[in-house]
Amino acid sequence: MHTPFSRYEGGGRRLLGKPAWGNGSSRRGYGLAVFDRCGTGCVYCGYDMGSAYEAWLNLSIDHVIPGGDGRRLDYPTEWVEDIANLITCCRACNEFLNGYRVTEPAPLTVEEFFTMRDRHFERKREWVLARHAAERSWYDSTRVPPPASTAG
């Protein structure tokens, strides 16, 4: 199984600490530590967000094990908020993942957490690619024509 975590220190199998908050945004704040490790391409769909300003505006961070699920299930906060649980993704993929839920009880060790994180990363990637296919199909079949020009 290939995950983006192989580029992280310790092969993504050790805690790296919570990223510095910075200005509170994923693009110029806490995301910088993630982009240094993960790059600026979406790990789910491959969209390159480092090539132009407009693409850069789509940079986002995903918690592979979502923070809300971690709090609800009493996962150690330091694991869920750690850089080792964060990846680069585009805003579209991040939005597609809003309905994704983790339901397993809290792992007992950080190694079990990383194994679970990797499993959920693969599931999330499959989820996102299926959502992209459905959206593309709808878009291709119902493309709305642009509004008529009002210049004249």
Buried (B, 14 or more C-beta within 10 A) or exposed (E): EEBBBEEBEEEBBEBBEBBEEBEEEBBEBBBBBBBEBBBBBBBBBEBEBEEEEEBEEBBBBBBBBBEEBBEEBEBBEEBBBBBBBBBBBBBBBBEBBEEBEBEEEBBEEBEEBBEBBBBBBEEBBEBBBEBBEEEEEEEEEEEEEEEEEEEE
